[in-house]
Amino acid sequence: MRTLALVIACVAFAVPAAAQLATRYVGVERSGGKATPLTTVYAIDATRVALVFKGARSYRMLFLPAEGVMRFVDDTDRMVMDLPGGLVGGVEGMLSKALGDMPAEQREQIMGLVKDQKGAMPGIGSVSKPKVEFVWTKAQKKVMGYDCTQVEVLTNNKKTSEYWGSPAADFKLSPAESTTVKAMYAFLGSGGPMLREGGGAAAFQWDATVAGYPLITRCFSDTVITLELTLESFDRKRLDEALFKVPKGYKTE
């Protein structure tokens, strides 16, 4: 993980400093036939990323490559958890702690399932890396005056999400910022930063290798839209440090 942090740091100093990008979205999330308002902030700079969700629950996902972790901050239950090896590595770490005093042979057998990325663990689910494909369509529309193209996201050959991406210069990431975003997706091993229950869809799953920043993002369960967010505003100001802070008194998992 030190290597990843070093690479990102080198890229950040090798290119001219660029203004950070913070995009803000409004929309709804749907569960059990009930729609709940949802707001999101997606904040990116050359060395870190913050995703902030405020809806039925409030939580943050903070990618901090310099620390070698993806940090989950639950602002509803006031809890924080670090995954030091990405999704799979983090599950492995949690299992190691949870298995505790289990006999060594049984412990190694269970840990082997995680290391080999096979099967599913009770209460955790499969940790195998899904196959994610981005299918660019010819459908276009304007969002806040910006031309966007629809991109369908297939997870294991099933449509689980989509986004409408704009190549406008206003949303262009610097090489260092792009490197950090790609590193986050690789770290998670899922193609996107927000895992959704029941289908593996992810909000803000987008093809960071191709120009087209997501101005609309949607998640699906079969044909039902379970989450929908549309850009409301954005700026290039210095990122708010409060996005990355964990208040005192939060329980560490």
N, C-alpha and C positions, 0 to 999 in steps of 0.2 A: 504494500500500500504506500510505502514511502516513495517508491519509484513513480507511482501515479501522481502523487502530490508534487514531486520534483519536476516531472514533465510539464504539468499544468503551470507551475510557477515559472518555469523557463519560458514557456510560450507567452505568459502574461508580460514578462519583462522584455521579450524579444520584439513585441509589436507596440505601436503607439497606443497609449491609454485611450479607451473608448468609453463613452458615457454608458452607464448601466441601463438596463431595460426593465421596467416594471409595468406589467399589463394587468388590468383589473377587469373582472368578468362578473356578470350577474346572470342568474338563471334559476333552475329548479333541479332537485333530485327527487326521484319517485321510488317509493317502497310501499308494498302492500296496498297499492291503489291510492296512496296519499302523496301529494306533491308538497314539498317543503322548499321555501326560498333558499337560495344558496349564493354566496358571493365568494370569489376566489381572487387571490393575488398570485401572480407568477413573476418572481423577481430573479433576475440573472445578472451576474457580473463575471469577471474573468476568473474568479476563484471560488465561487459558491452559488448555490441556487436555493431559493425558498419557495415552497408552495403552501399557501395558506387557505384553508377552507373553513367557512363559517356558515353552518346551516343547522340541521338537527343536532349536529355535534360540531365542535370547533377543534381543529387540529392543524398541525403544521408538519411538513416534511422538509427537512433541511439537509441538503447535500453539502458536506464539508470535507472536501478531499484533502485539505491540509491536515485535518485530524484523522483522516482515513475512515470516516463513518457516514452513514445515513442516519440522521437523528429524527425520531418520531416524537413530537410533542403533542400530547393530548391536553388541550386547554380546557376541556370539559371536566375530565376526571383528575386534572392536575398531575399528570404522569409524564415521564420522559423515558425513552428507550433508544439506545444506540445499537445499530447493526454494523459491526466493524468489518464484515466481509460481504456486504451486499445482501441481497435477499437470501440466497442459499447459504452463504457464510454466516449470516446472522441467525438463521434458523438452526444451523449447526451449533452455534455458540449457545443459543437458548436451550437446545436439547441437552448439551453437555452439562449445563448448570442444573437443568431439571432432573436429569437422570441420577445425579448425586451419587449415592452409595450403592447403586445397582451393581451386581457382580460384573467383573470386568468383561467376561465373555459375552454376556447379554448386552452390555453397554456398547461394545465394539460392533456387535451385530447391527444394532439400531443405528449407530452413527454411520456405519457403512452404507446404509440405505440413503442417507443424506449426501454423503460424499460422492456416491455413484449417481446421485440424482434419479433415484428410482422410487416408484410407488408413492404412497401418501402416508403421512403420519397422523394419527388421531388428533383432531383439534387444530392441526396445522395445515393439512392439505398437501397436495403434490408440490414438490419443490423442483420438478423438472422444468427446464427452460422451454417455454412455448415457442412455436414457430410463428413469427409475426411478419406479415407482408403488407406493403403499402401499395394500393392500387389507385393510380391517378386517373380520374374520370375527365370527361369533357364538360361536365356541368360547372357553370360559373355563376357568381352572384356578387353583388357589392355589399360590403359590411362597413359601415361608417365611411362610405365613399371610396373604399379600397376594393380593387378587383381581387376576387378570391376564387380558387379552384377547389372542388370537392375531392377529398382523398378518403377512400374507404380503407379501414384497417381490418385485416383478416388475422385472427388468431387460431392457429391449427385449422386453417381453411374455412373458418366461420367468421362472418362479419360481427365484430364486437364493438367497434366504435368507428367514428369518422371525424374528420375535421375539415374546415374550410381555410385553406392557407393563402396568405398574401405575400407576394415577393417584394412588396413595397420597401423602399429604402428606410422608411421610418422604423421598420421592425428587423432590419438586418443586424445580425450578430457579428461582433468582431471575431477574428480567428480564435482568440483566446476564449471568448465566451462560448463559441461553438464547440471548442474542445471540451470545455467544462460540462456542457449539456450532454454531449455524446458520452463522456465519461460517466455521467450519472446514469444514463440508460444502460450502459454496459455493466455498471456496478449493481444495478437492480436485476439485470438479466431478464427483463420482461418487456423491453421495448417502450416502456412508459412508466412514469413515476407514481401513478395512483392506481393501485390494484382495487378492483371492484369485486364484491362478493358475487358468487354464483356465475361464472362465465368467463372470468379472467379478463374482462374488458378493462380498459384504462383510460381515464380522462387525460388529455394532453399527450396521448400517444401520437407522435408525429415524426415524419421522416426528416431528421435534422441534417441529413446529408444533401438534401435538395432544398433550394430556396422556396419558402412558403411558410411563414409563421402562422400558427393557428389563431384565427380570430373567432371561430366558432368551434366548439368541441362537443361531441355527443357520445354517450355510451348506450349500448343496446343489450337487452336480454331477449334473444330471438328478434322479434320485430318491434318490441316495446322500448321506447326511449326511457332509460332509467336515470339519465343525467344529461342536462343540456346547459351549456354556458356560452354567452355571447359577450364579446369585448365591449366594455363600457368606456374605458379611458386608458391612457398610458402616459408614461413620461420617461425622461432620460436623466432624472436626477440621481444623486447618490442614494444608494439603497438605505432604507430605514433600518438602523441597527436593531430596533425592537423586534423586527421579524425574526432575528436569529437568537434572541435572548430567551433563556429559561428562567422564569420567575422563581424566587426563593420559595421553598416549601413544597416543590413538586417532588413526587415520589419517583425514585429511579427503579426501573425494572431490570 
